[in-house]
Amino acid sequence: MVAVVAHAECPDTAVTGPYDDRGETDPREECGVFGVWAPGEDVAKLTYYGLYALQHRGQEAAGIAVGDGDQTVVFKDLGLVSQIFDEKSLNALKGHVALGHTRYSTAGGACWENAQPMFRMAPDGTDIALGHNGNLVNYLELMHEAAEKGLVDPHSQPSDSDVMCALLAHDTREPRTVEDAAMDLFPRVNGAFCVTFTDGSTLYAVRDPHGVRPLCLGRLGAGWVVASETCALDIVGAEFVREIEPGELVAIDADGVRSRRFAGTRHKGCVFEYVYLARPDSVIRGRSVNATRVEIGRLLAAEAPADGDLVIPVPESGTPAAVGFAQASRIPFAQGLMKNAYVGRTFIQPSQTIRQLGIRLKLNPLREVIEGRRLIVVDDSIVRGNTQRALIRMLRDAGAAEVHVRIASPPVKWPCFYGIDFASPDELIANTVAQDDAVARVCEDIGADSLAYVSVDAMVRASRQPRSDLCCACFDGVYPLGMPAGNPNAERVREMQDAAETTDRTYEGV
Ligand code: SF4
């Protein structure tokens, strides 16, 4: 068996991701995964289109692995899916099984070596390619195990995905198959993981016992597809069959789909997928993401009405909630901001002159819509507040009479350890202001006439999922999978939560 890995040179300095025009850190999804088992189909091109639909889940790197039962070829690079692949490279990827990955890095740097699919050869010569969405909580433990076995260099800070791939390959040796190795490995993995992997013949998909990130199974003629979101099934014409269950391993080959359990199910799906991360045309646990966002807008209008002439969204992620807000408040909806959809995804570092344009690189106000109007601006979330501060200044410069900001998620106060990259807890604007009357202080900081967030209860109600089945940790600080050891943000969270408890006890004692 031979593996061919094609790549471009790793840059001297790690790429930091698509250059952001605002110095702002939007919440960033770590990855999207896609897999297809379909003899007779062009699996590389199907995977390419699947990754296109999942591009929003990661824009730093992408890759495709294709197996034909004899050899596995991996092609990956830094950049967008459309920048990495062309007709020639896709035509070179021949086989009946493929998996693809789009990456934004949180664990491990943004370097070519960390782009996925990961590839390892097992001692018996089996090729193993693997793609992973999520972050592991017990990464250090697994990394030390892999280092002790001589599989990774701990000083090179291998990504959690590489560590999983290394352990999987190490334990695959006759008569143990990669499936046997997976059934041993995944019960020992703690954290958020949707993993697709292949031995070049069979396609496997695994979802962590809490089902933090979404993963679904679709039917494509005589073949099968797995994908992070249902929108990726739609783009290749696959029919949704079901979600991969939390704690389930699925194997797909000529015998069809085999399901095995490696752990019990304890649903703790990420509520932020509904609010911001997933594409609105996706469906998670039977609930449309778009319908959830529209409903959040309606509930937000009921909880925090505003007196204004127009409801305008911050495109595009604020649009469904703005529609709901306008419907419920009976205030006209209008597009007051035009989004330049592509410039925020460039890897070309902007010149100083361009950088000074700030938010205008990404959003441009429609003066004739805005001038003299009292605006209700609906956005999906506030992280550091830089975006909203610049946006409000721009709207006032364009002639807005008043700017009332309504946010379709509760204040983000805590970092995520399960696959989303927020700022550190001390950089989140909800923590930078004094906690008494914090909303009024954030409102003043960003320069709005009024500010309100939707409540956690309303957000959860809109998702139509039981609260006990969701992770809401970035809003309520309750981490259902625990926090990773040796992580500075986790240490800071523990300090902040201990201090808050001490303060509560002091007040109780007064
Ligand atoms: S902490 Fe927030 S972003 Fe992370 S999994 Fe939980 S709800 Fe999702």
Boltz pocket constraint, residues with backbone or C-beta under 6 A from the ligand:
constraints:
  - pocket:
      binder: B
      contacts: [[A, 212], [A, 269], [A, 270], [A, 271], [A, 272], [A, 273], [A, 414], [A, 415], [A, 416], [A, 417], [A, 418], [A, 419], [A, 420], [A, 471], [A, 472], [A, 473], [A, 474], [A, 475]]
      max_distance: 6.0
